Amino acid sequence: MVRGFVEECRRRQIVLPGLSRIERHCADALVAAERRVDARIVSHLDRKMRAQLDNLLTEEVDGRISRFIWLRQYEVGKKGSVPAGGRMTP
C-alpha cells in the first residue's frame, strides 16, 4: 500500500509527506476499507444472525473473556482445536 501511495505521489509530482504521515494515511485507508467490508457484510444479515453475533461479544466464558475472544484463540486447521464431537469447550 505504501509503495502504491509513493508511486502515485511521484506520478502526480506531489512532494512526499514524512514517513509518519504516510503511515497514518495508510492506516486510515485500511480502517476505512475494513469498515466498508463490515457494513457490507452486516447489510446481508437478518435480525437473528445479528443478535447471535452480538451475543458472541457479550457472552462470557468462565466469567473472564467474551465468547468471541475465546473463539479467536483456536487456530484454523490445528488438530485438537475442536473436539471429536464438534463442540469447542473452554
C-alpha positions in Angstrom: 0.0 0.0 0.0 2.8 2.4 0.9 4.6 1.7 -2.3 1.4 2.5 -4.3 1.0 5.7 -2.4 4.6 6.8 -3.0 4.3 5.9 -6.7 1.1 7.8 -7.1 2.6 10.9 -5.4 5.6 10.7 -7.7 3.4 10.2 -10.8 1.4 13.3 -9.8 4.6 15.1 -8.9 3.4 15.7 -5.3 6.0 16.2 -2.6 6.1 13.2 -0.4 5.0 13.8 3.2 7.0 12.5 6.1 7.0 8.7 6.8 4.8 9.1 9.9 2.2 10.9 7.8 2.3 8.3 5.1 1.9 5.5 7.7 -1.1 7.4 9.2 -2.8 7.8 5.7 -2.3 4.1 5.0 -3.6 3.1 8.4 -6.7 5.4 7.9 -7.3 3.8 4.5 -7.1 0.3 5.9 -9.6 1.2 8.7 -12.0 2.8 6.2 -11.8 -0.3 4.0 -12.5 -2.6 6.9 -15.5 -0.6 7.9 -16.9 -0.7 4.3 -16.4 -4.5 4.3 -18.1 -4.8 7.7 -21.0 -2.7 6.7 -21.5 -4.7 3.5 -21.5 -8.0 5.4 -23.8 -6.7 8.1 -26.3 -5.4 5.5 -26.8 -9.0 4.4 -27.5 -10.4 7.9 -31.0 -10.9 9.2 -32.1 -9.8 12.7 -31.5 -13.3 14.2 -28.0 -13.5 12.8 -27.1 -10.0 14.1 -28.4 -11.0 17.6 -26.3 -14.2 17.5 -23.2 -12.2 16.6 -23.9 -9.6 19.2 -24.1 -12.4 21.8 -20.6 -13.5 20.9 -19.4 -10.1 22.2 -21.4 -10.1 25.4 -21.4 -13.8 26.4 -18.5 -14.6 28.7 -16.5 -17.9 29.0 -15.5 -18.7 32.6 -16.6 -15.2 33.6 -13.3 -13.8 32.1 -13.4 -13.3 28.4 -16.0 -12.9 25.7 -17.0 -15.9 23.6 -15.7 -14.0 20.6 -12.2 -13.7 22.1 -12.3 -17.3 23.3 -13.2 -18.5 19.7 -10.3 -16.4 18.2 -7.8 -18.5 20.3 -8.4 -21.6 18.2 -6.2 -21.9 15.1 -7.8 -22.9 11.9 -6.5 -26.3 10.7 -4.8 -27.1 14.0 -5.7 -30.6 15.1 -7.2 -30.8 18.6 -8.8 -27.3 18.4 -12.2 -28.8 18.0 -13.0 -32.0 19.9 -14.3 -35.0 18.0 -17.9 -34.2 18.9 -17.6 -31.0 17.0 -18.2 -28.7 20.1 -15.5 -26.5 21.4 -15.3 -26.2 25.2 -13.4 -23.6 27.2 
